[in-house]
Amino acid sequence: MDRDGRLISCEHGSRRVTRTEADGARTVLAETYAGKRLNSPNDAVVKGDGSLWFTDPPYGISPEQKEQEGHYVYRLDLGTTEPVPVVTDFAMPNGLCFSPDEALLYVADSSDERHHVRRFRVTAANTLEDDSVFAAIEPHLPDGMRVDAGGRLFCTAGDGVQVFRPDGELVGKFLTPQTAANCCFGGADGTELFITATASVWRVRLRQAALSSS
């Protein structure tokens, strides 16, 4: 969702990022970079300034359909139609999310060789610096993720959702019998974790609110 409550969708088949308006109409936000079609946008997050950040792995296309030279993480500034690559050295960029103060950006690399989460510091100019590997994810691969109000990272994996402190220490897991693909916080008081896992959607009641009161 963007800051106005509109649905942001990453469309594999049509290879674009769209926004669903209040009347149900769909607006195309991004579908090309440098005159070439995107791969297959996978996950997106909207920053407080309205900029849209998304990952573009090739999961939804065949090798012969690929037009981009790499698999990038993009930023689309408010009011523009051309995304800007902010990271260009991922193998398979996937889930991404900001820390509560938006000073940090977490991005999953879901390649078999790396299967880890990288963390970047967001500058005042909306560029990224201080790249580091935050945590390796096992079993399987990292996918969708969220950060709670306390700065803990909830990252999906082959065994469910793994929870990491801001220093990268693994402190717990929510185990699911199926591979987890994404998660989000919700509920009337922000104390529920929703997990999409292969063929099921799971709900977990948390001990404390994961969403900020603001």
N, C-alpha and C positions, 0 to 999 in steps of 0.2 A: 504494500500500500504506500502511496505517496503521502505527503503532509496534509493533503486535502481529502484523504480517505478514498482515493481512486485506485483501482486495481492496476498494478504494473505486471505485465506478463512477458516472460521470455519464451518465444515461440521457436521450437526446434525446426519444424517442417517448413515454415515460412521464413526462417532465418532473420528474425527481426525482434525488436522490443516494442511493445505497444502499451497504450494506456486506455482503459475503459472509462468513458465519461459517465456522468450521472444519468444521462438519458440512454445509456447502453451503446452509444456510438464508440467506435474504436479509432484511436489516433495512433499512427505510426510514429514512434519517437526516434528510432535508429534502425537502419537496415544495411548501411554500407559504411566502409571506411576507405578513404583514398580511392574512391571510385570502384571499389570491389565489394561484393556481397560479404556480409559477416558469415562466420562458420555456422554456429547454431547456439545463440545466446542461452545460457543455462540458469543463472541466478542473478538477482539484482537487489540493491538496497539503495534507499534514498536518504541522503544526508540532510541535515537541518537547513542548509542553504538552498535546498531544492535540486542540487546536482544528483544525477543518477549514476550509480557505479554498477557495472555488470561484468560477468565473465563470459568468455566466448570459446569454449572447447569445440571439437568437431564431432561430438557424440551423435548428432542428428543428421549427418551427411556422410556420403561415401567419399573416399579419397579423391576420386576424379571430379567431385563437385567443389572441392576446396579452392577458394580464391585468395584467401589471406596467407601471408607467409608464415605466420605463427599463430599461437593461441594466446590472446592477450586479455588483460584486465583493462576495461575502459572506464572513462569518466565522461558523462554527457552533461555539460553545463546547462543550466536553466535557460530556455529560449533558443537553444542551438539545435541543429540536426546532425552535426558531424561529431562523433565521439572522439575522445583523445585517449590513446593508449597510455596507461600509467605504469604498467609492468608488462614486459615483453618476453620474459624468459621462463614462463611456466610451461610445464609439459601438458598438464590437463587442469587448468583453473576451474574451480567449481564453486562451492559455497563461499559466501563472504558476509562479513558483518562488521560494524563499528563498535568500539567501546562506548560506554554511556556518555562520555564527554566528547566523543568523536575525534579524540586525539590519536587513536590507534585503529588500524584496519587489519582484520584477520582474513586470510584467503586460504582455502583448501587447495592443495595440489593432489588430485586423485589419480595420478599415474601409478602404475605398478612399481616403478622404480623408486618413487619418492614417498607417496602416501603420508604426507605430513601437512601441518598447518603453518603457514608463514605469517609473521606479524610485521607491520610497517608503521612508522610514525607519519602522521598526516601533517604537512606543513601548512602555513597560513595561505600559501598559494595553491593549495589542494594538489600538491605533488606528494610523492612518497619517498621516505628515506629510512635509514636504520633498519634495513631488511635483515630479518633473522628467522630461523626455524623455531617456532614456538613449541610445537609438540609433534611427535610421530604418532600416527594412529594405527592401531592393530586391535583386533583382526580386520581384514578387508581394507577399506579405504575411507578417508574422510569425505563427507558430502555436505549437506546443508548444516548451518550452525547459527547460534544466537549467543549474545552476551547478556547476562542479567544485570540488574541494577547494582549489584555488588562487584561487577567486573569479572565474574566467572564465565568461562567459555563453555557452552553446551554444544558438543560436536557429535554428529551422527557417525556411526561406524558399523562394522559387521555384527556387533553384539548388542547394539542399541544406541544409547546416547552417553557419551563420556563427558565428565565434568572436570574442568581444569581451573585452578586458581590463577590469578593474574601473573604469577611467577612461573607458570607452566607445570606445576605439580598436579598430577592426576589425583583427585580426591574422592571420586565415586563414579558409579555407573547406574543408568537405568536400563536394565536388560530387557530385550525384546526377543521373542523366538524367531523373528525374521530380520533381515538386514534393514537397518534404518536409513532413510534417504534424506529426510528433512525434519525440522522441528520449529516450533514457535511457542511463545508464551501468550496466555490469554485468560479467560474467565473474568467474572465480574470484579474480582479483587486482584487480578494479576498473579494468582497463585497456582495456575494450571499450566502444565507442559503438554503440548500436543505433538505427537510423533507420527510421521508417515513411514510405514515399514512394509515394503513389498506389496502386500495385498490388504493391509489393515491400517486403520488409524487408531492410535492409542492415546489415552489421556492419563496423566499422572498429577495427583494433588501434591504440591510442594509445601514445605514447612513454612516458607516465607514468601512474600511477594517478589516475583522476578522482574516485574515492570516497575519503573520509576513512577512515583505519584505525579510527576510533572508531565 
